[in-house]
Amino acid sequence: MSENKNLKETIIEAAWELFYEKGYEQTTINDIIGRAGVAKGSFYYYFRSKDTLLDTLSDMLDKRYALIEPDIMKIDNAFDQLMEMNHRIHAYIGKNIDYGLLANLYAAQLTKEDSGTLLDQNRYYFKMLTRIITEGQTKGEITTDEPVSQIVRLYSLCERALITDWCMNNGSYDLGEFSRQYMPVLFAKFRGVNA
């Protein structure tokens, strides 16, 4: 089971590396299986087509959230944890995901009947946010004027707003640094008295 999971993750990582390097349209399935070092049958065991790989962005990002969480949790204040979490993920996105592909994914989310995987509340991302905000409210580092679920929703909305602006500007600036500067401004209303 874990071997299969690792094989699937290897394919996903190889695909997203290639999407960034070559662009989505120029990347072929043969490119992906070559980079991943897997057989074509292995690719088709997990994915129907190259298009189905687009839905793996949330999986890839959740893996990154799990990777950075131990460092984030070393920060004393929940508000600062959220800001560092935002900076690290946006820096990662800015360096590893093509803005055009991300813009197309966001646009596809708007035209789907379901909300897609990016807004799935069972994602690691949303669970991590909920833990940080709940603990932050308990310590007075995040406001209690709003319920945790609403703060989680508004935090993710602020993150999407920053990414959307970056995409609309053709990735012309450093997303990580822009987010470091402006996410605290966008999210300042939710700073608690002890933050």
C-alpha positions in Angstrom: 0.0 0.0 0.0 2.7 2.5 1.0 4.7 1.5 -2.1 1.6 2.3 -4.3 1.2 5.6 -2.5 4.8 6.5 -3.1 4.5 5.5 -6.8 1.5 7.8 -7.2 3.2 10.6 -5.4 6.3 10.2 -7.6 4.1 10.5 -10.7 2.4 13.6 -9.2 5.6 15.3 -8.3 7.2 14.5 -11.7 4.1 15.9 -13.5 4.1 19.2 -11.6 7.8 19.7 -12.0 7.3 19.3 -15.8 4.2 21.5 -15.9 6.4 24.2 -14.3 9.4 23.6 -16.5 7.8 23.0 -19.9 4.2 24.2 -19.4 1.1 22.0 -19.2 0.4 21.9 -22.9 3.9 20.9 -23.9 4.2 18.1 -21.3 3.3 14.7 -22.5 2.5 11.5 -20.6 5.7 10.1 -22.0 7.6 13.0 -20.4 5.9 12.3 -17.1 6.6 8.6 -17.0 10.2 9.2 -18.1 10.7 11.8 -15.3 8.9 9.6 -12.7 10.8 6.4 -13.9 7.6 4.4 -14.1 5.9 2.2 -16.7 3.0 3.6 -18.7 0.7 1.0 -17.1 1.6 2.4 -13.7 0.6 5.9 -14.9 -2.8 4.7 -16.2 -3.4 2.7 -13.0 -3.6 6.0 -11.1 -4.7 8.5 -13.8 -7.0 8.3 -16.7 -5.2 11.1 -18.6 -2.9 14.0 -18.1 -5.9 16.2 -17.4 -6.7 14.2 -14.3 -3.4 15.2 -12.8 -4.7 18.8 -12.5 -6.9 17.7 -9.6 -3.8 16.6 -7.7 -2.7 20.1 -6.9 -4.5 20.0 -3.5 -2.7 16.7 -2.7 0.7 18.2 -3.6 0.0 21.3 -1.5 -1.3 19.3 1.4 1.9 17.3 1.4 3.8 20.6 1.6 1.7 21.8 4.5 2.4 18.5 6.4 6.1 19.0 5.7 6.3 22.6 7.0 3.9 22.1 10.0 6.5 21.1 12.5 8.5 24.3 11.9 5.3 26.4 11.9 4.3 24.9 15.3 7.6 26.1 16.8 6.4 29.7 16.5 4.9 30.9 19.8 1.9 32.8 18.5 -1.0 31.5 16.4 -1.3 34.7 14.3 2.4 34.5 13.5 2.0 30.8 12.7 -0.7 31.6 10.1 1.4 34.3 8.6 4.5 32.1 8.3 2.4 29.2 6.9 1.0 31.6 4.2 4.5 32.9 3.4 6.0 29.5 3.0 3.3 28.1 0.8 3.1 31.1 -1.4 6.9 31.2 -1.8 6.7 27.5 -2.8 3.8 28.2 -5.3 5.7 31.1 -6.7 8.7 29.0 -7.4 7.1 25.7 -8.4 3.8 26.3 -10.1 3.2 28.1 -13.4 0.9 31.1 -12.8 -1.0 30.4 -16.1 -1.7 26.8 -15.1 -2.9 28.0 -11.6 -5.1 30.6 -13.2 -6.7 28.0 -15.4 -7.3 25.7 -12.4 -8.9 28.5 -10.5 -11.1 29.3 -13.6 -12.0 25.6 -13.8 -13.2 25.7 -10.2 -15.6 28.5 -11.1 -17.2 26.5 -13.9 -17.5 23.1 -12.2 -20.8 22.0 -10.6 -18.9 20.8 -7.6 -16.4 22.9 -5.6 -13.4 20.7 -6.6 -10.6 19.4 -4.4 -9.1 22.8 -3.5 -12.1 23.7 -1.3 -12.6 20.2 0.2 -12.9 20.8 3.9 -11.3 17.4 4.6 -8.0 18.5 3.2 -4.9 18.6 5.5 -4.8 22.4 4.8 -8.2 23.1 6.4 -7.6 20.7 9.3 -4.2 22.5 10.0 -5.9 25.9 9.8 -8.6 24.8 12.1 -6.1 23.5 14.7 -4.0 26.7 14.7 -7.0 29.0 14.8 -8.8 27.0 17.6 -5.6 27.0 19.7 -5.1 30.7 18.9 -8.6 31.6 20.1 -8.0 29.7 23.3 -4.8 31.7 24.0 -6.3 35.0 22.9 -4.0 35.2 19.9 -6.9 35.0 17.4 -10.1 36.9 17.9 -13.2 35.1 19.2 -15.5 37.6 17.5 -16.1 35.1 14.8 -16.4 31.3 15.0 -13.4 29.2 13.9 -15.1 28.0 10.8 -15.7 31.5 9.6 -12.1 32.6 10.3 -10.8 29.5 8.4 -13.0 30.5 5.5 -11.8 34.1 5.5 -8.1 33.2 5.8 -8.3 30.9 2.8 -10.2 33.6 0.9 -7.3 36.0 1.6 -4.8 33.5 0.4 -6.8 32.9 -2.8 -7.1 36.7 -3.3 -3.3 37.0 -3.2 -2.8 34.1 -5.6 -5.4 35.4 -8.0 -3.7 38.8 -8.1 -0.4 37.1 -8.8 -1.9 35.1 -11.6 -3.6 38.2 -13.1 -0.2 39.9 -13.1 1.3 37.0 -15.0 3.5 36.0 -12.0 5.5 39.2 -12.4 6.4 39.5 -8.8 7.6 37.4 -5.9 4.4 35.8 -4.5 6.1 34.8 -1.2 7.4 38.2 -0.5 4.2 39.9 -1.6 2.2 37.6 0.7 4.6 38.2 3.6 4.0 42.0 3.3 0.2 42.0 2.6 -1.3 38.9 4.3 -0.9 40.4 7.7 -2.8 43.5 6.4 -5.6 41.5 5.0 -5.9 39.3 8.1 -5.3 42.0 10.8 -8.9 42.0 11.9 -8.5 38.5 13.3 -5.5 39.3 15.5 -6.3 38.6 19.1 -5.5 40.7 22.1 -2.5 38.5 23.0 -1.0 38.4 19.5 
